[in-house]
Amino acid sequence: MASAKTARSRGTPVKENGTKFEEGLNVFKSDKFDAQSYIQSRCSLNEKEIKQLCSHLMDLRKASAEEMRRSVYANYAAFIRTSKEISDLEGELYSIRNLLSTQAALIHGLAEGVPIDSLSKSASEGSTASTIFEDKEPSDLDKWLVEFPDLLDVLLAERRVDEALAALDEGDRIASEAKEMKTLNPTMLIALQMSITERRQKLADQLAEAACQPSTRGNELRAAISALKKLGDGPRANSLLLNAHFQRYQYNMQSLRPSSTSYGGAYTAALSQLVFSAIAQAASDSLAIFGKEPAYTSELVMWATKQTEAFALLVKRHALASSAAAGGLRAAAECVQIALGHCSLLEARGLALCPVLLKLFRPSVEQALEANLKRIEESTAALAAADDWILTYPPATSRQSGRLSTASVGNTTAFQHKLTSSAHRFNLMVQDFFEDVGPLLSMQLGGQTLEGLFQVFNSYVSMLIKALPGSMEEEANFEGSGNKIVRMAETEAQQIALLANASLLADELLPRAAMKLSPTNQASYNDDPRRRPDRQNRHPEQREWKRRLVGSVDRLKETFCRQHALDLIFTEDGDSHLTADMYINMDGNVDELEWGPSLIFQELFIKLNRMASLAADMFVGRERFATLLLMRLTETVILWLSDDQSFWDDIEEGPRPLGPLGLQQFYLDMKFVICFASQGRYLSRILHRVVNEIISKAMTAFAATGMDPNGVLPEDEWFNDVCQDAIERLSGKPKAINGDRDLNSPTASVSAQSISSVRSHGSS
């Protein structure tokens, strides 16, 4: 009952589906069925839907093609191996078919042989038949059948391959005709076929043996492989051809014995010549014998790739490993260049094996690159420990300076830049580092090279920062600085020399050297050096790299300006030279007041004037950097004043308010900064804006006391005169004639009209 119920429960959906299917077919059985209207009702797509459908189908087509491509690439090696196995299997099936045909013919002959009752014939009949047979003359075919095996044996013994092939072909033709026309009885036909098969196998073994002999050369090898292919054993012939070339160059390599003292480039060149010549010859022979048949071509590519990988391992073991470990980038690069040069010659034969070499050589070149950069960093650090931080021209005995001297003939020493000893060493090592960058470009290591060089330069800048007095604790944690000992730059001239080192390397020398990493610039690298940075700037990667170099220099410049600003503002005991008291307490000493900039701003002017004189000698041709340095130092002092909250708390909310004289002195100090910065051509927009904001802030604090700041301040002309007089006095220039104006009486020049006028000192 359960099984019946189950059967019924299972049969119900089938019946229902069958009923629905029959109902669906009724529309086609109707006599009024209109195929055109039916199709239109089912396919009523508008133009937009049709386009969407087409687009969807195209996407599916592309996805299918991409999936097929990935599948082929992912399984290429398995595909080649399977193809080879199929070819071998075809050969074996061919042999099996011949054996089965022979056996079938033999069995068929035995089945159709002489009847048993014929054996009971009388002896007389037998003797009569024997007499008749003896009297019958043998035919030409009978004679050929008797002579054919002996002829083949003679040809095989004498190694007359072409004649043996022709004889075998003739035997196959006669056997085929005899089988078709039944001119031979089955026994004789089977004997003929077996004879042909045995001699064919014997000839194939002879050819294979000859191909495996190291003494078989050139034409003999190609003839043997070609004959073996004609015998129908192409896969074996192809394997023997490739193995013969492999054995040949392996034999030749026995005389190539690398030693620890041998030159890596020479070993690489000799080995490259052997390996890639063998691959090239194998490719030529394969093309001549097998043509462009995919199965044989694919096996050739796999074999060539395997030999290239083995070659790369030998070069890495005997040439690249030692060079890479010692940081010998040039030696490693030369080995790679030699190998790639020989390998690239195979591209004309359709073998692109350079990517295989590049993939295998890349780790060694990267190791050499890192070790070389590490050597540059350590060598420069060692010199920085004893650098006197005095700018000099490059040593005349160095190879790089000789190149610079040659470039500057007729233009004195325009391109002989002055650096300290550690910077000269850094520059020379970098120039030498970029002597041979071909492999770095072909291996797409240009970006990694630039990044590594930036890290080395950043480490050098960190050492320059440590050379600034008082920066040891602040800069000890910079990456790359470590615990390296650096000689202190005690004087301002030595400290500015640090900036000269970093700025010249970042702005000109390193970008010029790095231009060799731009393939489009290699041909024109020996052009006018003055135009090289412009060409370099056209490459976004190097432009970004140079921007990072300049950013590292800015780190040094910021530290320099911050420390000099702090030296101005604070005493050795930590007290400040710039406090609110120096302005608030002025109104108590009216009798002894002598107008002039405050002492700290006079010291700032003297420091800037002194640094400008030093920079003029150190930044020849790069005056803009010196101007930016002075601009940044001035900004640092004024920004510190703007951000000193304790100063402004005392001015705005202190126990004593800012008086008229204090406001005048503060205004005079700010006008003095604007005046000497403007005359020195380092008045920046930031400095001008911050000074105006500070003046406005002080005037607002003064106005909070209930007094009008415009009523107590003299005209700007008086401030300008006082500032100019201070500049001339501090600069050592003769004092200008100021007419009848009494600089110690500012109120004498303030007319009633000017006092009542509204002035905006914050924007002056």
BELPE-V938850 format. One record per residue. N is the residue number from 1. RES is the residue in one small letter. NEAR is the number of other ideal C-beta (glycine too) atoms within 8 Angstrom. Layout:
BEGIN
n = (N & N)
res = (RES & RES)
near = (NEAR & NEAR)
END
This chain:
BEGIN
n = (1 & 2 & 3 & 4 & 5 & 6 & 7 & 8 & 9 & 10 & 11 & 12 & 13 & 14 & 15 & 16 & 17 & 18 & 19 & 20 & 21 & 22 & 23 & 24 & 25 & 26 & 27 & 28 & 29 & 30 & 31 & 32 & 33 & 34 & 35 & 36 & 37 & 38 & 39 & 40 & 41 & 42 & 43 & 44 & 45 & 46 & 47 & 48 & 49 & 50 & 51 & 52 & 53 & 54 & 55 & 56 & 57 & 58 & 59 & 60 & 61 & 62 & 63 & 64 & 65 & 66 & 67 & 68 & 69 & 70 & 71 & 72 & 73 & 74 & 75 & 76 & 77 & 78 & 79 & 80 & 81 & 82 & 83 & 84 & 85 & 86 & 87 & 88 & 89 & 90 & 91 & 92 & 93 & 94 & 95 & 96 & 97 & 98 & 99 & 100 & 101 & 102 & 103 & 104 & 105 & 106 & 107 & 108 & 109 & 110 & 111 & 112 & 113 & 114 & 115 & 116 & 117 & 118 & 119 & 120 & 121 & 122 & 123 & 124 & 125 & 126 & 127 & 128 & 129 & 130 & 131 & 132 & 133 & 134 & 135 & 136 & 137 & 138 & 139 & 140 & 141 & 142 & 143 & 144 & 145 & 146 & 147 & 148 & 149 & 150 & 151 & 152 & 153 & 154 & 155 & 156 & 157 & 158 & 159 & 160 & 161 & 162 & 163 & 164 & 165 & 166 & 167 & 168 & 169 & 170 & 171 & 172 & 173 & 174 & 175 & 176 & 177 & 178 & 179 & 180 & 181 & 182 & 183 & 184 & 185 & 186 & 187 & 188 & 189 & 190 & 191 & 192 & 193 & 194 & 195 & 196 & 197 & 198 & 199 & 200 & 201 & 202 & 203 & 204 & 205 & 206 & 207 & 208 & 209 & 210 & 211 & 212 & 213 & 214 & 215 & 216 & 217 & 218 & 219 & 220 & 221 & 222 & 223 & 224 & 225 & 226 & 227 & 228 & 229 & 230 & 231 & 232 & 233 & 234 & 235 & 236 & 237 & 238 & 239 & 240 & 241 & 242 & 243 & 244 & 245 & 246 & 247 & 248 & 249 & 250 & 251 & 252 & 253 & 254 & 255 & 256 & 257 & 258 & 259 & 260 & 261 & 262 & 263 & 264 & 265 & 266 & 267 & 268 & 269 & 270 & 271 & 272 & 273 & 274 & 275 & 276 & 277 & 278 & 279 & 280 & 281 & 282 & 283 & 284 & 285 & 286 & 287 & 288 & 289 & 290 & 291 & 292 & 293 & 294 & 295 & 296 & 297 & 298 & 299 & 300 & 301 & 302 & 303 & 304 & 305 & 306 & 307 & 308 & 309 & 310 & 311 & 312 & 313 & 314 & 315 & 316 & 317 & 318 & 319 & 320 & 321 & 322 & 323 & 324 & 325 & 326 & 327 & 328 & 329 & 330 & 331 & 332 & 333 & 334 & 335 & 336 & 337 & 338 & 339 & 340 & 341 & 342 & 343 & 344 & 345 & 346 & 347 & 348 & 349 & 350 & 351 & 352 & 353 & 354 & 355 & 356 & 357 & 358 & 359 & 360 & 361 & 362 & 363 & 364 & 365 & 366 & 367 & 368 & 369 & 370 & 371 & 372 & 373 & 374 & 375 & 376 & 377 & 378 & 379 & 380 & 381 & 382 & 383 & 384 & 385 & 386 & 387 & 388 & 389 & 390 & 391 & 392 & 393 & 394 & 395 & 396 & 397 & 398 & 399 & 400 & 401 & 402 & 403 & 404 & 405 & 406 & 407 & 408 & 409 & 410 & 411 & 412 & 413 & 414 & 415 & 416 & 417 & 418 & 419 & 420 & 421 & 422 & 423 & 424 & 425 & 426 & 427 & 428 & 429 & 430 & 431 & 432 & 433 & 434 & 435 & 436 & 437 & 438 & 439 & 440 & 441 & 442 & 443 & 444 & 445 & 446 & 447 & 448 & 449 & 450 & 451 & 452 & 453 & 454 & 455 & 456 & 457 & 458 & 459 & 460 & 461 & 462 & 463 & 464 & 465 & 466 & 467 & 468 & 469 & 470 & 471 & 472 & 473 & 474 & 475 & 476 & 477 & 478 & 479 & 480 & 481 & 482 & 483 & 484 & 485 & 486 & 487 & 488 & 489 & 490 & 491 & 492 & 493 & 494 & 495 & 496 & 497 & 498 & 499 & 500 & 501 & 502 & 503 & 504 & 505 & 506 & 507 & 508 & 509 & 510 & 511 & 512 & 513 & 514 & 515 & 516 & 517 & 518 & 519 & 520 & 521 & 522 & 523 & 524 & 525 & 526 & 527 & 528 & 529 & 530 & 531 & 532 & 533 & 534 & 535 & 536 & 537 & 538 & 539 & 540 & 541 & 542 & 543 & 544 & 545 & 546 & 547 & 548 & 549 & 550 & 551 & 552 & 553 & 554 & 555 & 556 & 557 & 558 & 559 & 560 & 561 & 562 & 563 & 564 & 565 & 566 & 567 & 568 & 569 & 570 & 571 & 572 & 573 & 574 & 575 & 576 & 577 & 578 & 579 & 580 & 581 & 582 & 583 & 584 & 585 & 586 & 587 & 588 & 589 & 590 & 591 & 592 & 593 & 594 & 595 & 596 & 597 & 598 & 599 & 600 & 601 & 602 & 603 & 604 & 605 & 606 & 607 & 608 & 609 & 610 & 611 & 612 & 613 & 614 & 615 & 616 & 617 & 618 & 619 & 620 & 621 & 622 & 623 & 624 & 625 & 626 & 627 & 628 & 629 & 630 & 631 & 632 & 633 & 634 & 635 & 636 & 637 & 638 & 639 & 640 & 641 & 642 & 643 & 644 & 645 & 646 & 647 & 648 & 649 & 650 & 651 & 652 & 653 & 654 & 655 & 656 & 657 & 658 & 659 & 660 & 661 & 662 & 663 & 664 & 665 & 666 & 667 & 668 & 669 & 670 & 671 & 672 & 673 & 674 & 675 & 676 & 677 & 678 & 679 & 680 & 681 & 682 & 683 & 684 & 685 & 686 & 687 & 688 & 689 & 690 & 691 & 692 & 693 & 694 & 695 & 696 & 697 & 698 & 699 & 700 & 701 & 702 & 703 & 704 & 705 & 706 & 707 & 708 & 709 & 710 & 711 & 712 & 713 & 714 & 715 & 716 & 717 & 718 & 719 & 720 & 721 & 722 & 723 & 724 & 725 & 726 & 727 & 728 & 729 & 730 & 731 & 732 & 733 & 734 & 735 & 736 & 737 & 738 & 739 & 740 & 741 & 742 & 743 & 744 & 745 & 746 & 747 & 748 & 749 & 750 & 751 & 752 & 753 & 754 & 755 & 756 & 757 & 758 & 759 & 760 & 761 & 762 & 763 & 764)
res = (m & a & s & a & k & t & a & r & s & r & g & t & p & v & k & e & n & g & t & k & f & e & e & g & l & n & v & f & k & s & d & k & f & d & a & q & s & y & i & q & s & r & c & s & l & n & e & k & e & i & k & q & l & c & s & h & l & m & d & l & r & k & a & s & a & e & e & m & r & r & s & v & y & a & n & y & a & a & f & i & r & t & s & k & e & i & s & d & l & e & g & e & l & y & s & i & r & n & l & l & s & t & q & a & a & l & i & h & g & l & a & e & g & v & p & i & d & s & l & s & k & s & a & s & e & g & s & t & a & s & t & i & f & e & d & k & e & p & s & d & l & d & k & w & l & v & e & f & p & d & l & l & d & v & l & l & a & e & r & r & v & d & e & a & l & a & a & l & d & e & g & d & r & i & a & s & e & a & k & e & m & k & t & l & n & p & t & m & l & i & a & l & q & m & s & i & t & e & r & r & q & k & l & a & d & q & l & a & e & a & a & c & q & p & s & t & r & g & n & e & l & r & a & a & i & s & a & l & k & k & l & g & d & g & p & r & a & n & s & l & l & l & n & a & h & f & q & r & y & q & y & n & m & q & s & l & r & p & s & s & t & s & y & g & g & a & y & t & a & a & l & s & q & l & v & f & s & a & i & a & q & a & a & s & d & s & l & a & i & f & g & k & e & p & a & y & t & s & e & l & v & m & w & a & t & k & q & t & e & a & f & a & l & l & v & k & r & h & a & l & a & s & s & a & a & a & g & g & l & r & a & a & a & e & c & v & q & i & a & l & g & h & c & s & l & l & e & a & r & g & l & a & l & c & p & v & l & l & k & l & f & r & p & s & v & e & q & a & l & e & a & n & l & k & r & i & e & e & s & t & a & a & l & a & a & a & d & d & w & i & l & t & y & p & p & a & t & s & r & q & s & g & r & l & s & t & a & s & v & g & n & t & t & a & f & q & h & k & l & t & s & s & a & h & r & f & n & l & m & v & q & d & f & f & e & d & v & g & p & l & l & s & m & q & l & g & g & q & t & l & e & g & l & f & q & v & f & n & s & y & v & s & m & l & i & k & a & l & p & g & s & m & e & e & e & a & n & f & e & g & s & g & n & k & i & v & r & m & a & e & t & e & a & q & q & i & a & l & l & a & n & a & s & l & l & a & d & e & l & l & p & r & a & a & m & k & l & s & p & t & n & q & a & s & y & n & d & d & p & r & r & r & p & d & r & q & n & r & h & p & e & q & r & e & w & k & r & r & l & v & g & s & v & d & r & l & k & e & t & f & c & r & q & h & a & l & d & l & i & f & t & e & d & g & d & s & h & l & t & a & d & m & y & i & n & m & d & g & n & v & d & e & l & e & w & g & p & s & l & i & f & q & e & l & f & i & k & l & n & r & m & a & s & l & a & a & d & m & f & v & g & r & e & r & f & a & t & l & l & l & m & r & l & t & e & t & v & i & l & w & l & s & d & d & q & s & f & w & d & d & i & e & e & g & p & r & p & l & g & p & l & g & l & q & q & f & y & l & d & m & k & f & v & i & c & f & a & s & q & g & r & y & l & s & r & i & l & h & r & v & v & n & e & i & i & s & k & a & m & t & a & f & a & a & t & g & m & d & p & n & g & v & l & p & e & d & e & w & f & n & d & v & c & q & d & a & i & e & r & l & s & g & k & p & k & a & i & n & g & d & r & d & l & n & s & p & t & a & s & v & s & a & q & s & i & s & s & v & r & s & h & g & s & s)
near = (4 & 5 & 6 & 7 & 8 & 8 & 8 & 8 & 7 & 8 & 8 & 8 & 7 & 8 & 8 & 8 & 8 & 8 & 8 & 8 & 8 & 8 & 7 & 7 & 8 & 8 & 8 & 6 & 6 & 7 & 3 & 4 & 9 & 6 & 6 & 6 & 7 & 10 & 8 & 8 & 7 & 6 & 6 & 6 & 6 & 6 & 5 & 6 & 8 & 9 & 8 & 8 & 9 & 8 & 8 & 8 & 8 & 8 & 8 & 8 & 8 & 8 & 8 & 8 & 8 & 8 & 8 & 8 & 8 & 8 & 8 & 9 & 7 & 6 & 8 & 8 & 7 & 7 & 10 & 11 & 8 & 8 & 12 & 11 & 8 & 8 & 11 & 10 & 8 & 8 & 13 & 8 & 8 & 9 & 8 & 8 & 8 & 10 & 9 & 8 & 9 & 12 & 8 & 8 & 12 & 11 & 8 & 9 & 13 & 7 & 6 & 6 & 6 & 5 & 4 & 6 & 5 & 7 & 6 & 5 & 6 & 5 & 5 & 6 & 8 & 9 & 8 & 8 & 8 & 8 & 8 & 8 & 7 & 6 & 5 & 6 & 3 & 5 & 6 & 5 & 10 & 8 & 9 & 9 & 11 & 7 & 8 & 12 & 8 & 8 & 9 & 14 & 9 & 8 & 11 & 12 & 6 & 6 & 6 & 7 & 12 & 7 & 8 & 13 & 12 & 8 & 12 & 14 & 8 & 8 & 13 & 9 & 8 & 11 & 12 & 8 & 9 & 13 & 9 & 6 & 6 & 6 & 6 & 11 & 6 & 11 & 9 & 9 & 14 & 12 & 9 & 15 & 13 & 9 & 12 & 12 & 11 & 8 & 14 & 10 & 8 & 9 & 15 & 12 & 8 & 11 & 14 & 12 & 8 & 10 & 14 & 10 & 7 & 6 & 4 & 11 & 6 & 5 & 6 & 9 & 13 & 11 & 9 & 14 & 17 & 10 & 13 & 15 & 12 & 7 & 12 & 7 & 10 & 11 & 11 & 12 & 13 & 14 & 9 & 13 & 15 & 13 & 9 & 13 & 13 & 11 & 10 & 10 & 12 & 8 & 8 & 9 & 9 & 6 & 5 & 10 & 4 & 7 & 5 & 4 & 3 & 9 & 5 & 14 & 11 & 8 & 14 & 14 & 10 & 9 & 13 & 14 & 9 & 12 & 13 & 13 & 9 & 13 & 15 & 11 & 9 & 14 & 14 & 9 & 13 & 14 & 10 & 6 & 12 & 11 & 6 & 6 & 7 & 7 & 10 & 12 & 11 & 11 & 14 & 14 & 9 & 10 & 11 & 14 & 10 & 8 & 12 & 14 & 10 & 8 & 13 & 13 & 9 & 9 & 15 & 12 & 8 & 10 & 14 & 16 & 10 & 10 & 15 & 14 & 8 & 7 & 10 & 11 & 14 & 9 & 11 & 15 & 15 & 12 & 15 & 14 & 11 & 12 & 15 & 13 & 9 & 12 & 13 & 8 & 9 & 14 & 9 & 5 & 9 & 6 & 11 & 7 & 12 & 11 & 7 & 11 & 14 & 11 & 7 & 11 & 16 & 10 & 7 & 13 & 18 & 10 & 10 & 17 & 14 & 9 & 13 & 12 & 13 & 9 & 10 & 13 & 12 & 8 & 10 & 15 & 13 & 8 & 11 & 15 & 10 & 8 & 12 & 8 & 11 & 7 & 8 & 9 & 7 & 14 & 6 & 7 & 4 & 9 & 7 & 11 & 14 & 9 & 8 & 11 & 10 & 7 & 8 & 12 & 6 & 3 & 6 & 4 & 6 & 7 & 9 & 11 & 9 & 8 & 14 & 13 & 11 & 12 & 11 & 12 & 11 & 13 & 14 & 13 & 12 & 13 & 11 & 10 & 12 & 10 & 7 & 9 & 12 & 8 & 15 & 13 & 11 & 9 & 11 & 6 & 13 & 11 & 8 & 9 & 12 & 13 & 8 & 11 & 13 & 12 & 11 & 13 & 14 & 11 & 13 & 16 & 13 & 13 & 14 & 14 & 14 & 13 & 15 & 14 & 7 & 6 & 12 & 7 & 5 & 7 & 12 & 9 & 4 & 8 & 7 & 10 & 13 & 4 & 4 & 10 & 5 & 12 & 11 & 7 & 12 & 5 & 6 & 9 & 8 & 12 & 13 & 13 & 14 & 15 & 14 & 13 & 13 & 14 & 12 & 13 & 16 & 13 & 13 & 9 & 12 & 14 & 16 & 11 & 11 & 14 & 13 & 10 & 12 & 11 & 5 & 5 & 12 & 8 & 5 & 7 & 9 & 3 & 7 & 5 & 8 & 4 & 8 & 14 & 10 & 7 & 10 & 16 & 9 & 6 & 8 & 5 & 9 & 15 & 11 & 8 & 12 & 14 & 8 & 9 & 15 & 10 & 8 & 14 & 13 & 8 & 10 & 14 & 12 & 9 & 13 & 14 & 13 & 9 & 12 & 11 & 12 & 8 & 7 & 12 & 11 & 10 & 7 & 4 & 4 & 5 & 6 & 7 & 10 & 9 & 8 & 11 & 7 & 10 & 12 & 15 & 10 & 12 & 10 & 5 & 8 & 7 & 4 & 5 & 9 & 5 & 10 & 8 & 12 & 8 & 7 & 10 & 11 & 12 & 9 & 12 & 14 & 9 & 12 & 14 & 11 & 9 & 13 & 11 & 8 & 11 & 13 & 10 & 7 & 13 & 12 & 6 & 5 & 10 & 9 & 6 & 11 & 13 & 10 & 10 & 15 & 14 & 13 & 11 & 15 & 14 & 13 & 12 & 12 & 13 & 9 & 10 & 10 & 9 & 6 & 9 & 6 & 7 & 11 & 11 & 9 & 12 & 12 & 8 & 4 & 10 & 2 & 5 & 9 & 12 & 9 & 9 & 10 & 13 & 16 & 13 & 13 & 12 & 13 & 14 & 11 & 11 & 13 & 15 & 14 & 12 & 12 & 12 & 13 & 8 & 7 & 11 & 6 & 11 & 10 & 9 & 5 & 7 & 15 & 10 & 8 & 12 & 12 & 11 & 10 & 12 & 14 & 10 & 9 & 13 & 12 & 8 & 13 & 14 & 10 & 8 & 8 & 4 & 9 & 6 & 11 & 10 & 7 & 10 & 11 & 10 & 8 & 9 & 7 & 12 & 12 & 10 & 11 & 14 & 14 & 10 & 13 & 13 & 14 & 11 & 9 & 10 & 7 & 4 & 7 & 4 & 7 & 7 & 4 & 7 & 4 & 3 & 8 & 6 & 11 & 7 & 7 & 11 & 6 & 6 & 11 & 10 & 6 & 5 & 6 & 9 & 9 & 5 & 7 & 4 & 8 & 6 & 13 & 9 & 5 & 9)
END
